[in-house]
Amino acid sequence: MSAHEPVRESYDDAAEAYAAKFSDSLSKYPMERGLLRSFAELATEVGGPVADVGCGPGHITAYLSSLGLDAFGVDLSPGMIGQARAANPELRFEVGSADALDVEDASLSGVLSRYAIIHTAPQDVPAVLAEFHRVLAPGGHLLISFPGTDDASQPTQSYDHSVVVAYRWWPDRFSSLLQEAGLEEVGRMIQRASPDAPRPFPVVDILARRPR
């Protein structure tokens, strides 16, 4: 069985419920909307399409499109892609894998990976980041989001996810993997966990760039 199969099957089973639960999720996160707007501005400066990798039901792809980007979505799960196409028939969505994108070299102005990397086993993450480097044009940006850990002694931690096993990352460790893949960190945002926070764990967003 491919390493992708458990993720694909789990999200196929959950696709309808997931789309219903999360299709309006951005309305709760003003900081993330602001970060996506900044990402869109940077991508517009480079010019070219933007891939939302791990797009799920397509709500973030649609948001990027509303900001003026030529955005398309990619997801492992045919069920999720079906939900995305039904909700946004005017946009392009494809079944695909983050480590083997059907995209030409250096052709994208941006790659968004919003919580999609969490289901990739730590030993496989470098291959995904190398693929993001391959498809980004020089000067293009990657915005990648994942749950963080506060324990530097454990740079990755597995945890029980509602769909399938997932991983948290120590931000500095993940940044070093980006650097090894040829992507330079531009900045990061960390939303700390707290009793009144919308998520029960630290949320890390790292903006990285393929150098010109």
Protein Blocks (a to p, Z undefined) as FASTA:
>chain_A
ZZklmmmmmmmmmmmmmmmmmmmmmmmmmmlmmmmmmmmmmmmmnopadddehklnolmm
mmmmmnopacddddfblklmmmmmmmmmmbccddddfklccbdehkbfbdcdehklmmpc
fklmmmmmmmmmmmpcghiacdddddddfbfklmbacdddfkbccddddfklmmmmmmmn
opacfbdcdddddfkbcbfcdcddddddddZZ
